[in-house]
Every structure is written in structure tokens, then in C-alpha cells.
Amino acid sequence: MSLLTISLLSLVELFGDSQFKFFARSGEQKYLAGGLVGYVGVVYFLIKALKSGNVMYVNGMWDGISALLNTIGVYFLLGERLNTGGQYAGLVFIIGGVFLMARDGPAY
């Protein structure tokens, strides 16, 4: 299992989440379909990651990378922002957590 697989998992999740947000705003069915396709991709990459990594490691890395990529993605795609300095500090802790989990390699 690689960071690439988990990063792809997180990017596909970002796609699905943004499609669902566009659907929530507009009601257009194409965005609902895009969100569903995105989450089919999430399941695919999650299974791929779990083939060679344990659940605790995969889930922790996925949560961290997904939080970071989703925050950056919606900042640019949807124009959303966090509200407080504490929320941005939380992102710094997430980055630190991902670094600490990744530095020793995946857990099997």
C-alpha cells in the first residue's frame, strides 16, 4: 500500500464531496450522479489500500490526507473558508499526524 493509493482515495472523495455539494446547491441530477461515481471510486481505492495495509493505518492516513486535501480543494473549488485560527491550527496538527504515521511506513 502506498501513499499514492491513499492520496488517490482522498482525491476521489474530494470529487464526490464537491459533486454532492454542487447537487445540494443546484438540484441538478448530473451532480448527484457525479457524487455517486466518486464514492464508487472511494470504495475501489479503499479496498485497494486495505489489501496491503491494516485498517487502523489506512483509516488514519485516509482521514488525515482527506481532511487536508478536502480543505484545500473546497477552498479553491467552492470558496469555503474555516472560521477561526483554532481550525487552521487543527489542520497543522493533521499534517503533523500524517507525517508521524507515514515516517515509519505502513502498518501491516
N, C-alpha and C positions, 0 to 999 in steps of 0.2 A: 504494500500500500504506500502510496506516495502523497506528498503534499499537493501534487498536481491533481490527483483524483479528488481530494477533499476540496481543493480550490474550485475545480470544475463543478462539484456538487454545490458549493456555495454560490457560484455564478448562475447556475441553472435555477437555484432557489430565488436569487435576485430577479431573474427574468420572470419567474412565475409570480412572485410577490408584486412586482411592478405591473404585470398584466392584470392581476386581480384588483389592484388599486385603480388602474385606468377603467376597469369594468365598474367598480363601485362609483366612480365619478360620472361615467357616461352611460352606463347601462348597455353598451354595445356588446353583442354576443361574441364578436371576434376576440375581445379581450378576455372574456371568460374562457373561451377555447384555448387561447394562448397560455393562460394561467394553469389550466388543467394539463396541457402538454408540458409545461415547465415542471409541474410536480410529478409527472411520469418520469421525467429526466432525473428528478431528485431521487426517486426510488431506485432507478437504474444505477446511479453513481453511489448511492448508499450501499447497495448490495455489493457493488464492485469494491468499495472501500472495506466492507466487513469481511470480505473473503480473506484478507491478509492482515487485518488489524482487529484488536479486541474492541468491544462496544464502548468501554469507558474512554479509551483513547480517541476512537473515531468520533464519538459524540462530543467530547471536549474540544477537539480540534475543529470540528464542524461548527459547533456553537460559536467559538471564538472567531474563526475566519469568516463565517457567515455574518456575524454581528458587524465586523469591520467592513466587509465588502458591501453589505446592505446599507450601512450608514453612508459610506462614500457614494454608492450608486444612487440612493434616493436623494442625496444632497444635490447631485447633478441632474438626474432624470426628472425628479418630482419637485425639486426646490424646497424640500423639507429641511428643517433645522432642529437641533437639540435646543433646550431652553436654558440650561444652566451650565456653569463651569463644572459642577459636580458630574454632570452627564458626560462632558468631554473628558473629565478625569477618569471616569469609568471606562471609556474607550482606551485610554492609556493602559489601564490595568488589564484589559482584554488582550491588548497587544503583548504585554508582558507575559500573560498566561500562555498565550500561543507560543511565544518564544521559549518559555521554560518547558512546555510539553514537547516541542519539536527538537530541542537541543540534544536529547539523548536518543532520538529516533523513535519509531513507532513501537508500541507495546503489542505483544502477540498473545 
